[in-house]
Amino acid sequence: MDDTTVLEGPVTSIYSPPQQRKTGIRKPILALADDKHVVIVADKRGPDGLLPILCSMMSLHGIGRVPAPPTVLISDPQFDESESISVRTEETHLENVYTAVDSPEVNPHQ
């Protein structure tokens, strides 16, 4: 697989398939998720700073628009919120939305 990207960073949110519908995540992301979890990762590709991150999360739910959406990973997680992960991914047709190619590795907290 030539076009893979490694995402690294702390997990800020995990949405299970039932939660995705209740929280109003945008339909194109729901279609990609296909009964997998939608995971928000705070990595270098997403917004930086509290206000841009808040606006970005609102954008994920269809409220407003921001230039840099959150980094979204479609995966079946073996990790929890606030854990730092590293995972090889493939880009999707949506900006900053990736699907996991391998199982994510949990990076130990220092």
C-alpha positions as CSV (number, residue, x, y, z in Angstrom):
1,M,0.0,0.0,0.0
2,D,1.8,3.1,-1.2
3,D,-0.5,5.9,-0.1
4,T,-0.6,5.4,3.6
5,T,-0.2,8.0,6.3
6,V,0.7,7.5,10.0
7,L,-1.5,9.3,12.4
8,E,-0.1,9.9,15.9
9,G,-1.6,11.7,18.8
10,P,-4.0,11.6,21.7
11,V,-7.6,10.4,21.1
12,T,-10.0,13.2,22.1
13,S,-13.3,11.5,21.3
14,I,-14.7,8.1,20.3
15,Y,-18.2,7.7,18.8
16,S,-19.6,4.2,18.6
17,P,-22.1,3.4,15.8
18,P,-25.2,4.0,18.0
19,Q,-23.7,7.3,19.3
20,Q,-22.9,8.6,15.8
21,R,-26.6,8.8,14.8
22,K,-27.6,10.4,18.1
23,T,-24.9,13.1,18.0
24,G,-25.6,14.1,14.4
25,I,-22.2,13.4,12.8
26,R,-22.4,14.4,9.1
27,K,-23.8,11.8,6.7
28,P,-20.6,11.4,4.5
29,I,-18.7,10.4,7.6
30,L,-21.4,8.0,8.7
31,A,-21.3,6.4,5.2
32,L,-17.6,5.8,5.5
33,A,-17.8,4.5,9.1
34,D,-20.1,1.6,8.0
35,D,-20.6,0.3,11.6
36,K,-17.1,1.2,12.8
37,H,-16.2,3.8,15.3
38,V,-15.5,7.4,14.5
39,V,-12.4,8.6,16.4
40,I,-11.1,12.1,16.7
41,V,-7.3,12.3,17.0
42,A,-5.4,15.4,18.0
43,D,-2.6,15.2,15.5
44,K,-0.7,17.8,13.5
45,R,-3.2,17.7,10.6
46,G,-6.1,19.1,12.6
47,P,-6.7,22.5,14.1
48,D,-4.4,23.9,16.9
49,G,-5.8,25.8,19.9
50,L,-8.9,25.5,22.0
51,L,-11.2,27.7,19.9
52,P,-10.3,26.2,16.5
53,I,-10.7,22.7,18.0
54,L,-14.2,23.6,19.4
55,C,-15.2,25.1,16.0
56,S,-13.9,22.0,14.3
57,M,-15.9,19.7,16.5
58,M,-19.0,21.7,15.8
59,S,-18.3,21.4,12.1
60,L,-18.1,17.6,12.4
61,H,-21.7,17.8,13.7
62,G,-22.8,20.1,10.8
63,I,-22.7,23.4,12.7
64,G,-20.8,26.0,10.6
65,R,-17.6,25.5,8.6
66,V,-14.0,25.8,9.4
67,P,-10.9,25.5,7.1
68,A,-9.3,22.7,9.1
69,P,-11.7,19.9,10.2
70,P,-10.7,17.6,13.0
71,T,-8.6,14.6,12.1
72,V,-11.1,11.8,12.0
73,L,-10.1,8.1,12.0
74,I,-12.6,5.3,11.1
75,S,-11.5,2.3,13.2
76,D,-12.6,-0.3,15.6
77,P,-10.6,0.9,18.6
78,Q,-8.7,-1.1,21.1
79,F,-7.9,2.1,23.0
80,D,-9.7,4.7,25.1
81,E,-10.2,8.4,25.0
82,S,-7.1,10.3,26.1
83,E,-4.7,7.5,25.2
84,S,-2.1,8.4,22.6
85,I,-2.1,6.2,19.5
86,S,-0.1,5.6,16.4
87,V,-1.8,4.0,13.4
88,R,-1.1,3.5,9.7
89,T,-4.1,4.8,7.6
90,E,-5.4,5.6,4.2
91,E,-6.9,8.9,3.2
92,T,-10.5,9.0,2.1
93,H,-12.1,11.5,-0.3
94,L,-13.0,13.7,2.7
95,E,-10.5,16.2,4.1
96,N,-8.8,15.0,7.3
97,V,-10.8,11.7,7.3
98,Y,-8.7,8.5,7.3
99,T,-9.4,4.8,7.6
100,A,-7.2,2.5,9.7
101,V,-5.1,0.0,7.6
102,D,-3.5,-1.7,10.7
103,S,-4.5,-2.1,14.3
104,P,-3.6,1.1,16.2
105,E,-0.8,0.9,18.7
106,V,-1.3,2.6,22.0
107,N,1.7,4.7,23.0
108,P,2.5,4.5,26.7
109,H,2.0,7.7,28.7
110,Q,5.2,9.1,30.1
